Amino acid sequence: MLLRIAFRNIFRRKKRSILTGMMMAGAFVLFSVSFGFVDGGYDMIIDMFTRDRTGHVQVHAEGYLDKRSLYKIIRDVNDVGAAIESTGDIEAWAPRAYGPALAFAGQKTTGLNLMGIDPLREPRVTRLKQKVGMGNFISNDPSAYEIILPEKTARILRVGLGDEVALISQAADGSPATSLFTITGLIDDNNSSYGEMTGFTHIDTSREFFVLGKGAHEIAVLLSNHWKSREAADNINRALKGSGLVASPWEVVESQFYQAMQADLKGNWITLSVLTVIVAVGVLNTILMVILERTREYGVLKAIGTRPGQVFMLIVLETLMLSIMSIIVGIIGGLAANAYFAEYGITYPDPIEWGGMIIEHMKARITPRTIWIPSLVIFFTAFVVSIWPALRAARIVPVKALREG
């Protein structure tokens, strides 16, 4: 009976109910679109970040991430790669070798971090090949001793395409490592996410230069979806159990970036709190107006024997039923808005350059939380703000209420 009366009361004042419902539905859409852009924006940034340099999972010798060392290498790279591929959800993998060196050109010198890459596998994992603004990418001939340098390093050394650079370092066996490298490509200053002092050469060239045999320091893995990184790392660790190797998701490899992202995400809850307060005040104000307008009605209900608890439940049920109707409308509006922005997004007037990545637009993303979080917020807010007005209505004295009416 209370449900029927509550449902009927909602439509007794249609304009007021529609206004309140629109306010809650509008708040739902704002919540939903906000979370859509948060999820879509971070999804895009993570995708660009991981595909730009790190990959979604990395495999190293145990302890390598804590203290990078020329001597902590992955042996039998092909066998490890085969084990990685057997875990599923793997799109590609690429081995890498690292080592410090001193670069000479004429009378100019600078420190250099030499990174050996597989010219066939690396482009499947990262966008390194697309970052070469001048010249060519590394060929598949390790005997050519080719190198790609950032433009800033080339300016320091006063060299250009086709020039030779001498590298001096110490090999893994303790012997001196010296060789001449020919500059085959240059990376734009605004397009380098590996640092301003990182040079790239064929992985077999770096292996010979640093005397690494067939080893590598790192294997970068690309997944079908970066949200599966932790699960994939666990699967790879099970496949490599007992090998002395550790697979780490990008959240661990780039822990500082991940922590900064998580801290920024917490700031979005402040916006959510502000919107919640606005909705709560609006709903509370509307319900209080309803109580004042219907004082005589509640007095009659109390006079004919309606218990205070029933009056209380009647007010709460009316509010919750209106919130449920608003949530249904909000879900439709939120899904439509997020679908639109997921397809077309918002284009920035001027592209944003961040860490070697160019961000030209922002898109939303439809995720479960763009529906369930706004639904819970609207429903819980409506329930909480209905308690005080409902208590006030339940405590109405019939004689005073009839006299005021």
N, C-alpha and C positions, 0 to 999 in steps of 0.2 A: 504493500500500500504506500509506504514511504517513497519507494522508487517511482511509482506512478505519479504521486503528488509532486515530487521533485522535478520529474520530467515535464509535467504540465506547467509548473511555475516558471521554468526556463523560458517558455514561449508566451507567458502572460505579458511580459515587457520585452517585445522582440527587439526594439531598437537598442535598449540597454544591454540585452544579452549578446546581440550582434557586435556592439561596440567592445564589450569585454572580451568576447571570443576573438575578435580581430586583433585586439591588443596581445592576447596570449599567442595566437597563431603567428602574428608578426614577429614576436620575440623568438618563437621557435625557428622561424626562417632565418633570423639574424644569427641565432646560435648555430644553426646548421651550416650556413654559408661561412661563418667564421671558422668553424672546425674544418670545413671543406677546404678553405684556402690554407689553413695551417697545415693540414695533412698533405694537400697538393703541393704547397710550396716547399715543405721539407722533403717530400718525396722527390721533387725535381732536383733540389740541391744535393741530396744524398746520391741520387742517380748520377748527376754530373760529377760530383766529387769522386765517387768510387770508380766510375768509368773513365775519369780523367787521369787517375794515377794509381790508386791503391788496389783496385779490384774489390770484390766483395769478401773474399777470404784470402788469407796469405798463409803459406806454409814455410816454416823456418826450422833450423836446428834448435833444439831446446836451449833456452836462455838467450837466444839471439836478440830478441826485442828488448831485453833488459840491458844488454851490453853488446852492441854490434861489433863484430870482430871478423877480420879477414879469414880467420881459421875455422869459424863455425859454418861449415858448408853442408849442403845437401848432396849426397852422393847418389849415383844411379837415378838421375833426374827423370829419365824416361819411365823407369819402373814406378817411381812415385807418381808421375803424371797418369800412368795407367790405373793406379790405385785410386787416384782422385776421380777419374772419369767413371769408375765403377760405382760411385756413391749416388749418382743420379743428380738431376737439376743442374748439371755442369754444362755451360755453353762453351767455355774455352779456358785454357790455362797457359801461362807463359813463364819460363824461367828467367831469372835475373841474377847478375853478379855485380858486386859493388867493391870499390876500392879507392883509397885516396891517392892523389898524384899531384905533382908539381908540374905546371905547364910552362914551357918556354917558347918564345917566338922572338928572335932577335935579342934585344936587351930587356924585353918585357917578360915578367913572370907573374903567375897567380896560382893560387890553390885551386884544385879541381876535384870533384867527386866523380869518378868514372863509373858509369853504369852500363854494364853489358846486357844487351837485349837480343832476343831472337827476332829478326826482322820479319819473319813469317807469322809467328804466334803473337807477338806483342800488339799488332794492330787489331787483333780479334778481341783483346782484353781491354785496351785503353785507347785513347785518342791521340797518342804521342805522334803518330804519323801525320795527323791533321795539323799539328802545331808547327811543322816545318814551313816557315814563311818564305824562305829563300833557299834555292838549291834542291837537293834530292834527299830522300830517306836513305837509311843504311841499306846497301845492297846485300845479297846473300853470299857474298864472297869474303870470308873472314881474312883471307890473305891480303886484301886490299888495304887493310888498316885505315878504314874510314872513321870519321868522327863527326858528330853533330854538336855544335856549341850554341849556347844562348848568345844573343846579339851583344849583351853587356860584356860577357867574357871576351868575345871577339874584339870589341872596342878596346878593352884593357890591353889585350895582346897586340892590337893593331894588325889584325889579320882579316882575311875574307875568304870567300869560296875559292877552293883550289889551292890555298896556301897550306904549308905544313906546320904542325905544332909538335914540339918534342915533349914527351911525358917522362917523368922520372918518379920512381916509387920503389917500394920494397916488395918482393914477391913472397908468396906464402911459405916458400922453402928457405927464406932468409937471403936469397940472392938479390942483387940490384936489378930493377926492372926499368929498362930504357928503350924507347921506340919512337919513331916518327909516325905521326898520324896526319892524313890528308883531310882537310875540312870539306865535307860534302854537302852540308846543310846548316842553316842558321834558324834558331827559334826566336820569334818575335818577343820583345821585352814584355808586352802585355798578354802574352799567351803561354807563359812558362809557369807551370804549377809544380815543377820539380825543384825550384830554387834557381838562383841566378848563377850558380857555380857548378852545375851538373852537366857533364858531357856524356854523349851516348855513342857506343860503338857496338859492333857485332859481339855477341856473347862468347863466341869461340875466340875472337881476338882478345877479349879481356881475360879469358881463361888462359890463353898462352902468355899474355903479358904478366898476369899475377901468378902463374903456375898453379892453376886450380884443377888441372886434369879435366874431367868431365862434370865437375861439380857446379853448384850454383848456391847463392846465399838465400834466395827467395823464389817461391813460386806463387805468382798472383793468379787467383781463380775468379772467373766471371760466372755468375749464376743467372738463372732465368729471372730472378726477382731478388732485389737486395734485402727485402724483409725476411728472406729465408737464411740470412747469413749465419746466425747462431746455430740453427738446426744443421746447416750444411757443414759448419766447422766441427760439430759433434760427430757427424757421420764420417767425415774425413779422419778425425782423430781415432775413431774406432777402426777404420781401414788401415791406419798407419801405426796401430798399437805395437809397441815394442821396438819401433824403428829409431827412436830418439828424436823424432820430429814432432812439431806441434803446429796444428792449424788454428789460426786466430781469426775471428770475424773482424770486419772493418771497425766495429765499435771498440775493439781492443787495440787494434793497430793504430788507429787515429783517436785515441782516448780523449785527448784535449778537445778536438773538434766535437766529439760526441757529447762530452760533458757541457761544453758551451751551448750546444743545441738543446740539451735537456734543460739547462738553466733558462734559456729563452722560452722554451715551451711552458715553463712554470708561470712566466709572465702573462701568458694567455688566460690563465685562470683568474687574473685580476679583472680582465675585461668581462669574463663570464660572471664574476661576482657583481660587477656594476650593473650589467643587464638584468641579473636576477633581482637585485634590489629595486630597479625601476619597475619590473613586472610585478613584484610583490606589492609595492606601494599602490600601483594602479588597481590591482585586483582587490586589495584591502579597502581602498577608498570606495570602490564600486559596491562591495558587499555591505559596508557600513551604511551606504545610502539606501540599499535595499532594506536593511533592518529598520531604519528610521521611517521609510515609506510604508512599511508593512507592520508597524507597531500594533495597530488595532487588530490586524489579522492574527498575529501571534497571541494577542490578548484573548481573542475569541477562542483560539485553539486551546489555550490553557484553561479557559473558563468551562469548556465542554469536557474537560478531563484528559486532555493530551498531556502526557508526562513531559517534564523538562528534557529528559534524554531523547525523546522522540523529536522534539523541536530542534535540539542540537543536531541530531542526525540528519534532519531535513535540510538544514542550512549547509552542512558539510556535503551531503549527497548532491545538492544542486550545484555547488561549486565544482565538485569533482566531475560530475557529468558534463558540465560546460567545458572543463579543462580537457576532458577526453575528446570531445567534439573538436576543440581547437587544435589538439595534437594531431588528429587525423587530417585536418586541413593543412596544418603546418608541415606534416610529412610530405604531402603532395607538393606543396610550394617549395619546401627545402630540396626535395629530390629534383624538381624541375630546375631550380636555380643552380644547384651544383652540377647537374648534367650540362646545362648551358655553359657554365664557366669551365667545366672540365673539357669541353669541346673547343671553345673559342678563347677562354681566358681573358686576361687583361694585359694589353701590350704597353710596355713602358715607353714614354716619349723618347727617352735616351737610354740605351742599353747600359746595364750596370756591370762593371768589371770587378770580379772578386776572386782573388787567388788564382789568376790565370783563366778563370771561367767567365764567359760572357752570358749574362742573364738578360734576355730580351722581353720576356713575358712571365706572367704568373698564372698558373691554372689551379683550379680546385680539384678535389678528388672525392668521390663518393665512397665512404667507409662506414662500417656499422656504427661507429661512435657519432657520426653526423646525424644519426637518427635516435639512438638510445639515450645519449647524454641530454639533448634538448628535451626529449620526452620525460625523463626523470626529473629534470629541473622544473619544467612547467607543472607537472603533476604534483611534485612535492611542495613547490611554492604555493600552489593553489590550496593544497591541504593545510599547510601551516597557517596561512593568512586567514583561512576560514574558521579557525578554532576560536579566536577571540570574539568575532561577531556572533558566532553560534552560541558561545557561552552567554553573551549579552542577551540574545534572544531567549535563551532557555530560562534566564532569571527574571524575565519580565513579569511584573505583578499584574494580573488580569484587570483589576479595578482601575489602576493608574493607566494601563494601556487603553482601556475603553474610554476613559475620561479624556486622554490626549487625542484619541481618534475623533 
